[in-house]
Amino acid sequence: MRLLHTMLRVGNLQRSIDFYTQAMGMTLLRTTDRPDQKYSLAFVGYGNNPDHAEIELTYNYGVDSYELGTAYGHIALGVPDVYAACDSIRTKGGNVTREPGPVKGGSTVIAFVTDPDGYKIELIERKA
């Protein structure tokens, strides 16, 4: 088995595509529009399946927001420099909600950002 994608419901597909491609540096991999079923999809990521997991952004026609609930945690991304990543994300309009620094009780450098729909993304420093 292997992880293929994570699906996130979004309130504005283009806004989410812009965030993930511009602020997070992902590539728009493919889109699908299903007008008869009243939804559109956009897949973003750092590479295609099966070599890389993707994020499936799902826009359901007429739904502009969702309640995230208390079960969802976050998506985690490895980055070579958390401080530089946060600076870049911030300058591109992203929202840094936990500034870079060591995780409590440890030395791993992390930060958190949120996407336009409020989904949390953890950045974990991973030196190449």
N, CA, C and O atoms as CSV, one atom per row, in Angstrom:
chain,resi,resn,atom,element,x,y,z
A,1,MET,N,N,0.845,-1.184,0.000
A,1,MET,CA,C,0.000,0.000,0.000
A,1,MET,C,C,0.880,1.233,0.000
A,1,MET,O,O,2.011,1.211,0.486
A,2,ARG,N,N,0.341,2.310,-0.555
A,2,ARG,CA,C,1.060,3.583,-0.496
A,2,ARG,C,C,0.043,4.722,-0.478
A,2,ARG,O,O,-1.046,4.620,-1.043
A,3,LEU,N,N,0.429,5.798,0.181
A,3,LEU,CA,C,-0.418,6.979,0.265
A,3,LEU,C,C,-0.444,7.660,-1.101
A,3,LEU,O,O,0.612,7.995,-1.638
A,4,LEU,N,N,-1.631,7.869,-1.672
A,4,LEU,CA,C,-1.763,8.489,-2.985
A,4,LEU,C,C,-2.111,9.968,-2.893
A,4,LEU,O,O,-1.443,10.807,-3.497
A,5,HIS,N,N,-3.170,10.289,-2.128
A,5,HIS,CA,C,-3.522,11.697,-1.985
A,5,HIS,C,C,-4.354,11.926,-0.730
A,5,HIS,O,O,-4.907,11.002,-0.134
A,6,THR,N,N,-4.417,13.192,-0.361
A,6,THR,CA,C,-5.295,13.666,0.701
A,6,THR,C,C,-6.267,14.632,0.057
A,6,THR,O,O,-5.855,15.510,-0.702
A,7,MET,N,N,-7.564,14.483,0.350
A,7,MET,CA,C,-8.577,15.362,-0.238
A,7,MET,C,C,-8.974,16.418,0.777
A,7,MET,O,O,-9.270,16.111,1.932
A,8,LEU,N,N,-8.977,17.678,0.324
A,8,LEU,CA,C,-9.438,18.798,1.138
A,8,LEU,C,C,-10.576,19.485,0.400
A,8,LEU,O,O,-10.442,19.805,-0.781
A,9,ARG,N,N,-11.685,19.715,1.075
A,9,ARG,CA,C,-12.792,20.475,0.480
A,9,ARG,C,C,-12.478,21.958,0.642
A,9,ARG,O,O,-12.118,22.409,1.730
A,10,VAL,N,N,-12.615,22.707,-0.437
A,10,VAL,CA,C,-12.246,24.119,-0.427
A,10,VAL,C,C,-13.420,24.978,-0.884
A,10,VAL,O,O,-14.278,24.530,-1.644
A,11,GLY,N,N,-13.439,26.221,-0.405
A,11,GLY,CA,C,-14.522,27.143,-0.725
A,11,GLY,C,C,-14.317,27.928,-2.004
A,11,GLY,O,O,-15.279,28.466,-2.553
A,12,ASN,N,N,-13.092,28.007,-2.490
A,12,ASN,CA,C,-12.780,28.726,-3.720
A,12,ASN,C,C,-11.586,28.019,-4.358
A,12,ASN,O,O,-10.462,28.111,-3.865
A,13,LEU,N,N,-11.843,27.315,-5.454
A,13,LEU,CA,C,-10.805,26.466,-6.039
A,13,LEU,C,C,-9.599,27.262,-6.514
A,13,LEU,O,O,-8.463,26.867,-6.252
A,14,GLN,N,N,-9.818,28.364,-7.201
A,14,GLN,CA,C,-8.673,29.130,-7.712
A,14,GLN,C,C,-7.847,29.723,-6.583
A,14,GLN,O,O,-6.618,29.744,-6.658
A,15,ARG,N,N,-8.506,30.203,-5.543
A,15,ARG,CA,C,-7.784,30.740,-4.380
A,15,ARG,C,C,-6.882,29.665,-3.767
A,15,ARG,O,O,-5.741,29.944,-3.398
A,16,SER,N,N,-7.390,28.452,-3.661
A,16,SER,CA,C,-6.605,27.355,-3.089
A,16,SER,C,C,-5.479,26.926,-4.023
A,16,SER,O,O,-4.370,26.654,-3.564
A,17,ILE,N,N,-5.744,26.863,-5.323
A,17,ILE,CA,C,-4.688,26.545,-6.289
A,17,ILE,C,C,-3.581,27.585,-6.175
A,17,ILE,O,O,-2.401,27.235,-6.135
A,18,ASP,N,N,-3.951,28.849,-6.122
A,18,ASP,CA,C,-2.952,29.922,-6.003
A,18,ASP,C,C,-2.115,29.759,-4.738
A,18,ASP,O,O,-0.893,29.900,-4.787
A,19,PHE,N,N,-2.750,29.467,-3.612
A,19,PHE,CA,C,-2.020,29.303,-2.354
A,19,PHE,C,C,-1.025,28.148,-2.454
A,19,PHE,O,O,0.158,28.313,-2.155
A,20,TYR,N,N,-1.501,26.995,-2.870
A,20,TYR,CA,C,-0.626,25.819,-2.882
A,20,TYR,C,C,0.469,25.912,-3.948
A,20,TYR,O,O,1.561,25.382,-3.745
A,21,THR,N,N,0.204,26.563,-5.062
A,21,THR,CA,C,1.245,26.672,-6.093
A,21,THR,C,C,2.174,27.853,-5.834
A,21,THR,O,O,3.386,27.724,-6.006
A,22,GLN,N,N,1.640,28.987,-5.430
A,22,GLN,CA,C,2.473,30.175,-5.251
A,22,GLN,C,C,3.140,30.218,-3.880
A,22,GLN,O,O,4.360,30.364,-3.797
A,23,ALA,N,N,2.372,30.094,-2.812
A,23,ALA,CA,C,2.940,30.214,-1.465
A,23,ALA,C,C,3.668,28.943,-1.033
A,23,ALA,O,O,4.694,29.022,-0.356
A,24,MET,N,N,3.154,27.775,-1.413
A,24,MET,CA,C,3.732,26.516,-0.956
A,24,MET,C,C,4.656,25.875,-1.991
A,24,MET,O,O,5.312,24.878,-1.690
A,25,GLY,N,N,4.720,26.424,-3.193
A,25,GLY,CA,C,5.653,25.938,-4.208
A,25,GLY,C,C,5.275,24.624,-4.867
A,25,GLY,O,O,6.127,23.975,-5.474
A,26,MET,N,N,4.022,24.218,-4.763
A,26,MET,CA,C,3.580,22.991,-5.416
A,26,MET,C,C,3.280,23.266,-6.883
A,26,MET,O,O,3.251,24.416,-7.322
A,27,THR,N,N,3.061,22.203,-7.622
A,27,THR,CA,C,2.698,22.294,-9.030
A,27,THR,C,C,1.249,21.859,-9.182
A,27,THR,O,O,0.810,20.904,-8.539
A,28,LEU,N,N,0.502,22.564,-10.039
A,28,LEU,CA,C,-0.842,22.110,-10.395
A,28,LEU,C,C,-0.662,20.932,-11.341
A,28,LEU,O,O,-0.162,21.104,-12.452
A,29,LEU,N,N,-1.059,19.749,-10.919
A,29,LEU,CA,C,-0.797,18.521,-11.661
A,29,LEU,C,C,-1.888,18.199,-12.674
A,29,LEU,O,O,-1.597,17.757,-13.785
A,30,ARG,N,N,-3.136,18.418,-12.295
A,30,ARG,CA,C,-4.255,18.164,-13.214
A,30,ARG,C,C,-5.538,18.696,-12.592
A,30,ARG,O,O,-5.621,18.887,-11.379
A,31,THR,N,N,-6.528,18.930,-13.428
A,31,THR,CA,C,-7.836,19.382,-12.967
A,31,THR,C,C,-8.921,18.538,-13.640
A,31,THR,O,O,-8.717,17.962,-14.709
A,32,THR,N,N,-10.058,18.485,-12.992
A,32,THR,CA,C,-11.224,17.793,-13.524
A,32,THR,C,C,-12.440,18.625,-13.169
A,32,THR,O,O,-12.586,19.057,-12.026
A,33,ASP,N,N,-13.305,18.851,-14.129
A,33,ASP,CA,C,-14.549,19.565,-13.862
A,33,ASP,C,C,-15.698,18.611,-14.155
A,33,ASP,O,O,-15.764,18.032,-15.239
A,34,ARG,N,N,-16.595,18.445,-13.202
A,34,ARG,CA,C,-17.734,17.553,-13.346
A,34,ARG,C,C,-19.032,18.345,-13.135
A,34,ARG,O,O,-19.659,18.237,-12.081
A,35,PRO,N,N,-19.439,19.147,-14.143
A,35,PRO,CA,C,-20.627,19.987,-13.954
A,35,PRO,C,C,-21.898,19.202,-13.659
A,35,PRO,O,O,-22.742,19.672,-12.896
A,36,ASP,N,N,-22.056,18.013,-14.246
A,36,ASP,CA,C,-23.269,17.231,-13.973
A,36,ASP,C,C,-23.328,16.780,-12.517
A,36,ASP,O,O,-24.411,16.634,-11.949
A,37,GLN,N,N,-22.158,16.561,-11.916
A,37,GLN,CA,C,-22.107,16.149,-10.517
A,37,GLN,C,C,-21.870,17.343,-9.582
A,37,GLN,O,O,-21.876,17.194,-8.361
A,38,LYS,N,N,-21.666,18.512,-10.163
A,38,LYS,CA,C,-21.542,19.777,-9.432
A,38,LYS,C,C,-20.294,19.853,-8.541
A,38,LYS,O,O,-20.362,20.290,-7.392
A,39,TYR,N,N,-19.160,19.422,-9.093
A,39,TYR,CA,C,-17.900,19.610,-8.384
A,39,TYR,C,C,-16.752,19.728,-9.373
A,39,TYR,O,O,-16.844,19.304,-10.525
A,40,SER,N,N,-15.654,20.324,-8.879
A,40,SER,CA,C,-14.407,20.435,-9.637
A,40,SER,C,C,-13.261,20.003,-8.744
A,40,SER,O,O,-13.305,20.184,-7.527
A,41,LEU,N,N,-12.231,19.429,-9.357
A,41,LEU,CA,C,-11.066,18.957,-8.626
A,41,LEU,C,C,-9.802,19.587,-9.191
A,41,LEU,O,O,-9.715,19.875,-10.385
A,42,ALA,N,N,-8.835,19.792,-8.327
A,42,ALA,CA,C,-7.493,20.183,-8.743
A,42,ALA,C,C,-6.523,19.380,-7.881
A,42,ALA,O,O,-6.650,19.346,-6.657
A,43,PHE,N,N,-5.564,18.741,-8.523
A,43,PHE,CA,C,-4.539,17.989,-7.809
A,43,PHE,C,C,-3.256,18.800,-7.824
A,43,PHE,O,O,-2.808,19.245,-8.880
A,44,VAL,N,N,-2.665,18.990,-6.648
A,44,VAL,CA,C,-1.411,19.733,-6.509
A,44,VAL,C,C,-0.415,18.868,-5.754
A,44,VAL,O,O,-0.794,17.966,-5.007
A,45,GLY,N,N,0.866,19.160,-5.960
A,45,GLY,CA,C,1.885,18.416,-5.238
A,45,GLY,C,C,3.271,18.769,-5.732
A,45,GLY,O,O,3.450,19.651,-6.572
A,46,TYR,N,N,4.241,18.065,-5.195
A,46,TYR,CA,C,5.642,18.263,-5.565
A,46,TYR,C,C,6.095,17.239,-6.597
A,46,TYR,O,O,7.272,17.195,-6.956
A,47,GLY,N,N,5.189,16.435,-7.063
A,47,GLY,CA,C,5.432,15.413,-8.069
A,47,GLY,C,C,4.175,14.575,-8.201
A,47,GLY,O,O,3.253,14.692,-7.393
A,48,ASN,N,N,4.140,13.725,-9.225
A,48,ASN,CA,C,2.945,12.919,-9.503
A,48,ASN,C,C,2.980,11.570,-8.793
A,48,ASN,O,O,4.038,11.055,-8.431
A,49,ASN,N,N,1.780,11.017,-8.608
A,49,ASN,CA,C,1.648,9.631,-8.168
A,49,ASN,C,C,2.285,8.743,-9.218
A,49,ASN,O,O,2.256,9.118,-10.390
A,50,PRO,N,N,2.847,7.613,-8.895
A,50,PRO,CA,C,2.882,7.055,-7.552
A,50,PRO,C,C,4.117,7.455,-6.751
A,50,PRO,O,O,4.263,7.045,-5.599
A,51,ASP,N,N,5.005,8.247,-7.342
A,51,ASP,CA,C,6.241,8.598,-6.641
A,51,ASP,C,C,6.039,9.602,-5.518
A,51,ASP,O,O,6.814,9.622,-4.561
A,52,HIS,N,N,5.010,10.435,-5.621
A,52,HIS,CA,C,4.743,11.469,-4.618
A,52,HIS,C,C,3.254,11.476,-4.295
A,52,HIS,O,O,2.416,11.303,-5.180
A,53,ALA,N,N,2.937,11.678,-3.027
A,53,ALA,CA,C,1.541,11.869,-2.640
A,53,ALA,C,C,1.087,13.247,-3.118
A,53,ALA,O,O,1.897,14.166,-3.243
A,54,GLU,N,N,-0.178,13.379,-3.377
A,54,GLU,CA,C,-0.755,14.621,-3.892
A,54,GLU,C,C,-1.831,15.130,-2.932
A,54,GLU,O,O,-2.286,14.407,-2.047
A,55,ILE,N,N,-2.223,16.383,-3.127
A,55,ILE,CA,C,-3.385,16.929,-2.427
A,55,ILE,C,C,-4.470,17.156,-3.468
A,55,ILE,O,O,-4.249,17.817,-4.483
A,56,GLU,N,N,-5.629,16.605,-3.203
A,56,GLU,CA,C,-6.798,16.786,-4.062
A,56,GLU,C,C,-7.651,17.898,-3.464
A,56,GLU,O,O,-8.208,17.743,-2.376
A,57,LEU,N,N,-7.752,19.005,-4.166
A,57,LEU,CA,C,-8.600,20.118,-3.741
A,57,LEU,C,C,-9.959,19.925,-4.404
A,57,LEU,O,O,-10.048,19.865,-5.630
A,58,THR,N,N,-11.008,19.827,-3.608
A,58,THR,CA,C,-12.350,19.572,-4.119
A,58,THR,C,C,-13.237,20.777,-3.862
A,58,THR,O,O,-13.425,21.196,-2.719
A,59,TYR,N,N,-13.779,21.327,-4.938
A,59,TYR,CA,C,-14.745,22.416,-4.821
A,59,TYR,C,C,-16.122,21.874,-5.202
A,59,TYR,O,O,-16.334,21.443,-6.335
A,60,ASN,N,N,-17.052,21.899,-4.252
A,60,ASN,CA,C,-18.435,21.526,-4.505
A,60,ASN,C,C,-19.212,22.795,-4.834
A,60,ASN,O,O,-19.253,23.732,-4.036
A,61,TYR,N,N,-19.823,22.820,-6.009
A,61,TYR,CA,C,-20.523,24.015,-6.481
A,61,TYR,C,C,-21.436,24.585,-5.406
A,61,TYR,O,O,-22.231,23.866,-4.801
A,62,GLY,N,N,-21.312,25.884,-5.180
A,62,GLY,CA,C,-22.195,26.593,-4.264
A,62,GLY,C,C,-21.809,26.524,-2.795
A,62,GLY,O,O,-22.496,27.111,-1.959
A,63,VAL,N,N,-20.736,25.829,-2.456
A,63,VAL,CA,C,-20.310,25.733,-1.056
A,63,VAL,C,C,-19.038,26.554,-0.899
A,63,VAL,O,O,-18.000,26.218,-1.470
A,64,ASP,N,N,-19.120,27.639,-0.120
A,64,ASP,CA,C,-17.957,28.525,-0.008
A,64,ASP,C,C,-17.186,28.393,1.297
A,64,ASP,O,O,-16.171,29.065,1.477
A,65,SER,N,N,-17.645,27.538,2.216
A,65,SER,CA,C,-16.880,27.304,3.442
A,65,SER,C,C,-17.333,25.999,4.088
A,65,SER,O,O,-18.435,25.508,3.847
A,66,TYR,N,N,-16.449,25.460,4.910
A,66,TYR,CA,C,-16.709,24.216,5.622
A,66,TYR,C,C,-16.295,24.378,7.074
A,66,TYR,O,O,-15.422,25.185,7.392
A,67,GLU,N,N,-16.922,23.611,7.950
A,67,GLU,CA,C,-16.454,23.516,9.323
A,67,GLU,C,C,-15.419,22.416,9.352
A,67,GLU,O,O,-15.691,21.298,8.915
A,68,LEU,N,N,-14.221,22.718,9.866
A,68,LEU,CA,C,-13.149,21.738,9.845
A,68,LEU,C,C,-13.304,20.656,10.905
A,68,LEU,O,O,-12.749,19.568,10.755
A,69,GLY,N,N,-14.034,20.929,11.953
A,69,GLY,CA,C,-14.212,19.931,12.994
A,69,GLY,C,C,-13.001,19.820,13.903
A,69,GLY,O,O,-12.016,20.539,13.731
A,70,THR,N,N,-13.076,18.932,14.855
A,70,THR,CA,C,-11.999,18.785,15.832
A,70,THR,C,C,-11.118,17.568,15.568
A,70,THR,O,O,-10.128,17.374,16.274
A,71,ALA,N,N,-11.443,16.751,14.583
A,71,ALA,CA,C,-10.657,15.548,14.319
A,71,ALA,C,C,-9.456,15.824,13.413
A,71,ALA,O,O,-8.420,15.172,13.547
A,72,TYR,N,N,-9.585,16.771,12.505
A,72,TYR,CA,C,-8.500,17.058,11.565
A,72,TYR,C,C,-7.329,17.683,12.306
A,72,TYR,O,O,-7.520,18.549,13.159
A,73,GLY,N,N,-6.117,17.243,11.981
A,73,GLY,CA,C,-4.918,17.819,12.589
A,73,GLY,C,C,-4.193,18.719,11.612
A,73,GLY,O,O,-4.395,19.933,11.613
A,74,HIS,N,N,-3.341,18.128,10.770
A,74,HIS,CA,C,-2.570,18.935,9.839
A,74,HIS,C,C,-1.909,18.050,8.787
A,74,HIS,O,O,-1.852,16.828,8.924
A,75,ILE,N,N,-1.419,18.692,7.748
A,75,ILE,CA,C,-0.552,18.082,6.751
A,75,ILE,C,C,0.858,18.497,7.146
A,75,ILE,O,O,1.055,19.630,7.586
A,76,ALA,N,N,1.841,17.620,7.004
A,76,ALA,CA,C,3.229,17.963,7.323
A,76,ALA,C,C,4.073,17.949,6.056
A,76,ALA,O,O,3.982,17.036,5.235
A,77,LEU,N,N,4.898,18.985,5.916
A,77,LEU,CA,C,5.809,19.100,4.773
A,77,LEU,C,C,7.235,19.260,5.281
A,77,LEU,O,O,7.488,20.043,6.196
A,78,GLY,N,N,8.162,18.520,4.689
A,78,GLY,CA,C,9.573,18.683,5.012
A,78,GLY,C,C,10.154,19.814,4.181
A,78,GLY,O,O,9.931,19.879,2.972
A,79,VAL,N,N,10.894,20.701,4.822
A,79,VAL,CA,C,11.534,21.826,4.135
A,79,VAL,C,C,12.974,21.945,4.625
A,79,VAL,O,O,13.259,21.622,5.778
A,80,PRO,N,N,13.892,22.409,3.762
A,80,PRO,CA,C,15.292,22.507,4.191
A,80,PRO,C,C,15.551,23.628,5.200
A,80,PRO,O,O,16.488,23.536,5.993
A,81,ASP,N,N,14.726,24.695,5.182
A,81,ASP,CA,C,14.925,25.836,6.078
A,81,ASP,C,C,13.554,26.401,6.435
A,81,ASP,O,O,12.932,27.094,5.630
A,82,VAL,N,N,13.088,26.103,7.643
A,82,VAL,CA,C,11.755,26.538,8.069
A,82,VAL,C,C,11.656,28.058,8.120
A,82,VAL,O,O,10.629,28.622,7.741
A,83,TYR,N,N,12.696,28.721,8.578
A,83,TYR,CA,C,12.670,30.189,8.678
A,83,TYR,C,C,12.499,30.814,7.288
A,83,TYR,O,O,11.669,31.706,7.111
A,84,ALA,N,N,13.266,30.358,6.313
A,84,ALA,CA,C,13.169,30.885,4.947
A,84,ALA,C,C,11.824,30.546,4.328
A,84,ALA,O,O,11.239,31.368,3.621
A,85,ALA,N,N,11.326,29.338,4.588
A,85,ALA,CA,C,10.026,28.944,4.043
A,85,ALA,C,C,8.922,29.853,4.575
A,85,ALA,O,O,8.055,30.285,3.816
A,86,CYS,N,N,8.949,30.144,5.872
A,86,CYS,CA,C,7.931,31.026,6.465
A,86,CYS,C,C,8.027,32.435,5.891
A,86,CYS,O,O,7.006,33.060,5.603
A,87,ASP,N,N,9.242,32.933,5.726
A,87,ASP,CA,C,9.410,34.260,5.126
A,87,ASP,C,C,8.811,34.289,3.729
A,87,ASP,O,O,8.109,35.238,3.378
A,88,SER,N,N,9.075,33.271,2.935
A,88,SER,CA,C,8.556,33.196,1.572
A,88,SER,C,C,7.035,33.093,1.563
A,88,SER,O,O,6.365,33.791,0.802
A,89,ILE,N,N,6.495,32.226,2.405
A,89,ILE,CA,C,5.038,32.042,2.477
A,89,ILE,C,C,4.368,33.345,2.910
A,89,ILE,O,O,3.344,33.735,2.348
A,90,ARG,N,N,4.937,34.011,3.900
A,90,ARG,CA,C,4.378,35.271,4.399
A,90,ARG,C,C,4.374,36.341,3.307
A,90,ARG,O,O,3.386,37.059,3.156
A,91,THR,N,N,5.472,36.459,2.540
A,91,THR,CA,C,5.535,37.486,1.487
A,91,THR,C,C,4.571,37.201,0.351
A,91,THR,O,O,4.224,38.103,-0.412
A,92,LYS,N,N,4.132,35.944,0.230
A,92,LYS,CA,C,3.171,35.580,-0.820
A,92,LYS,C,C,1.744,35.552,-0.297
A,92,LYS,O,O,0.846,35.021,-0.949
A,93,GLY,N,N,1.538,36.130,0.891
A,93,GLY,CA,C,0.193,36.255,1.442
A,93,GLY,C,C,-0.239,35.136,2.354
A,93,GLY,O,O,-1.381,35.130,2.813
A,94,GLY,N,N,0.643,34.180,2.634
A,94,GLY,CA,C,0.295,33.078,3.520
A,94,GLY,C,C,0.256,33.510,4.972
A,94,GLY,O,O,0.828,34.537,5.340
A,95,ASN,N,N,-0.419,32.724,5.795
A,95,ASN,CA,C,-0.615,33.032,7.203
A,95,ASN,C,C,0.205,32.082,8.069
A,95,ASN,O,O,-0.128,30.903,8.186
A,96,VAL,N,N,1.272,32.589,8.674
A,96,VAL,CA,C,2.094,31.804,9.591
A,96,VAL,C,C,1.439,31.897,10.964
A,96,VAL,O,O,1.332,32.986,11.529
A,97,THR,N,N,0.998,30.760,11.503
A,97,THR,CA,C,0.279,30.769,12.776
A,97,THR,C,C,1.124,30.305,13.953
A,97,THR,O,O,0.753,30.523,15.106
A,98,ARG,N,N,2.252,29.672,13.675
A,98,ARG,CA,C,3.219,29.315,14.713
A,98,ARG,C,C,4.589,29.611,14.115
A,98,ARG,O,O,5.029,28.957,13.170
A,99,GLU,N,N,5.244,30.597,14.680
A,99,GLU,CA,C,6.537,31.022,14.149
A,99,GLU,C,C,7.560,29.894,14.243
A,99,GLU,O,O,7.438,29.020,15.101
A,100,PRO,N,N,8.562,29.903,13.373
A,100,PRO,CA,C,9.581,28.860,13.394
A,100,PRO,C,C,10.331,28.810,14.720
A,100,PRO,O,O,10.613,29.834,15.342
A,101,GLY,N,N,10.638,27.599,15.124
A,101,GLY,CA,C,11.412,27.380,16.331
A,101,GLY,C,C,11.376,25.920,16.712
A,101,GLY,O,O,10.644,25.135,16.109
A,102,PRO,N,N,12.163,25.547,17.709
A,102,PRO,CA,C,12.208,24.143,18.122
A,102,PRO,C,C,10.858,23.679,18.684
A,102,PRO,O,O,10.136,24.437,19.332
A,103,VAL,N,N,10.554,22.434,18.417
A,103,VAL,CA,C,9.357,21.826,18.976
A,103,VAL,C,C,9.537,21.750,20.492
A,103,VAL,O,O,10.652,21.544,20.972
A,104,LYS,N,N,8.457,21.914,21.244
A,104,LYS,CA,C,8.555,21.860,22.709
A,104,LYS,C,C,9.142,20.523,23.139
A,104,LYS,O,O,8.674,19.461,22.727
A,105,GLY,N,N,10.158,20.590,23.960
A,105,GLY,CA,C,10.790,19.393,24.473
A,105,GLY,C,C,11.770,18.734,23.522
A,105,GLY,O,O,12.239,17.627,23.788
A,106,GLY,N,N,12.088,19.398,22.412
A,106,GLY,CA,C,13.000,18.792,21.445
A,106,GLY,C,C,13.799,19.835,20.698
A,106,GLY,O,O,13.806,21.010,21.067
A,107,SER,N,N,14.463,19.409,19.662
A,107,SER,CA,C,15.302,20.335,18.899
A,107,SER,C,C,14.883,20.480,17.441
A,107,SER,O,O,15.432,21.323,16.731
A,108,THR,N,N,13.933,19.686,16.980
A,108,THR,CA,C,13.465,19.786,15.598
A,108,THR,C,C,12.773,21.129,15.397
A,108,THR,O,O,11.900,21.508,16.178
A,109,VAL,N,N,13.167,21.847,14.344
A,109,VAL,CA,C,12.584,23.158,14.054
A,109,VAL,C,C,11.316,22.964,13.225
A,109,VAL,O,O,11.328,22.307,12.184
A,110,ILE,N,N,10.222,23.552,13.713
A,110,ILE,CA,C,8.930,23.460,13.035
A,110,ILE,C,C,8.282,24.837,12.975
A,110,ILE,O,O,8.731,25.781,13.624
A,111,ALA,N,N,7.227,24.930,12.188
A,111,ALA,CA,C,6.342,26.094,12.134
A,111,ALA,C,C,4.998,25.597,11.619
A,111,ALA,O,O,4.895,24.486,11.099
A,112,PHE,N,N,3.979,26.418,11.765
A,112,PHE,CA,C,2.672,26.094,11.207
A,112,PHE,C,C,2.171,27.259,10.377
A,112,PHE,O,O,2.372,28.422,10.728
A,113,VAL,N,N,1.518,26.934,9.271
A,113,VAL,CA,C,0.817,27.911,8.445
A,113,VAL,C,C,-0.593,27.375,8.221
A,113,VAL,O,O,-0.855,26.188,8.416
A,114,THR,N,N,-1.487,28.255,7.814
A,114,THR,CA,C,-2.828,27.810,7.443
A,114,THR,C,C,-3.103,28.202,6.010
A,114,THR,O,O,-2.625,29.228,5.527
A,115,ASP,N,N,-3.884,27.365,5.332
A,115,ASP,CA,C,-4.273,27.679,3.960
A,115,ASP,C,C,-5.503,28.580,3.995
A,115,ASP,O,O,-6.011,28.867,5.078
A,116,PRO,N,N,-5.997,29.036,2.839
A,116,PRO,CA,C,-7.132,29.974,2.835
A,116,PRO,C,C,-8.411,29.433,3.470
A,116,PRO,O,O,-9.272,30.215,3.874
A,117,ASP,N,N,-8.550,28.105,3.566
A,117,ASP,CA,C,-9.734,27.527,4.180
A,117,ASP,C,C,-9.522,27.153,5.642
A,117,ASP,O,O,-10.420,26.604,6.281
A,118,GLY,N,N,-8.337,27.450,6.173
A,118,GLY,CA,C,-8.068,27.189,7.574
A,118,GLY,C,C,-7.381,25.871,7.868
A,118,GLY,O,O,-7.138,25.558,9.033
A,119,TYR,N,N,-7.059,25.087,6.845
A,119,TYR,CA,C,-6.344,23.830,7.079
A,119,TYR,C,C,-4.927,24.129,7.546
A,119,TYR,O,O,-4.257,25.011,7.009
A,120,LYS,N,N,-4.478,23.383,8.554
A,120,LYS,CA,C,-3.144,23.595,9.116
A,120,LYS,C,C,-2.106,22.789,8.341
A,120,LYS,O,O,-2.354,21.657,7.928
A,121,ILE,N,N,-0.940,23.402,8.156
A,121,ILE,CA,C,0.183,22.759,7.495
A,121,ILE,C,C,1.402,22.950,8.390
A,121,ILE,O,O,1.795,24.076,8.692
A,122,GLU,N,N,1.993,21.839,8.808
A,122,GLU,CA,C,3.204,21.898,9.608
A,122,GLU,C,C,4.415,21.847,8.687
A,122,GLU,O,O,4.476,21.021,7.776
A,123,LEU,N,N,5.365,22.722,8.923
A,123,LEU,CA,C,6.636,22.706,8.212
A,123,LEU,C,C,7.671,22.140,9.160
A,123,LEU,O,O,7.837,22.639,10.273
A,124,ILE,N,N,8.371,21.098,8.726
A,124,ILE,CA,C,9.373,20.434,9.550
A,124,ILE,C,C,10.715,20.564,8.844
A,124,ILE,O,O,10.854,20.181,7.683
A,125,GLU,N,N,11.698,21.106,9.549
A,125,GLU,CA,C,13.008,21.300,8.937
A,125,GLU,C,C,13.706,19.959,8.750
A,125,GLU,O,O,13.918,19.204,9.699
A,126,ARG,N,N,14.053,19.689,7.504
A,126,ARG,CA,C,14.760,18.467,7.115
A,126,ARG,C,C,15.925,18.881,6.239
A,126,ARG,O,O,15.729,19.249,5.081
A,127,LYS,N,N,17.109,18.827,6.763
A,127,LYS,CA,C,18.295,19.204,5.983
A,127,LYS,C,C,18.530,18.151,4.908
A,127,LYS,O,O,18.398,16.953,5.160
A,128,ALA,N,N,18.876,18.603,3.717
A,128,ALA,CA,C,19.081,17.679,2.584
A,128,ALA,C,C,20.294,16.806,2.779
A,128,ALA,O,O,20.604,15.979,1.922
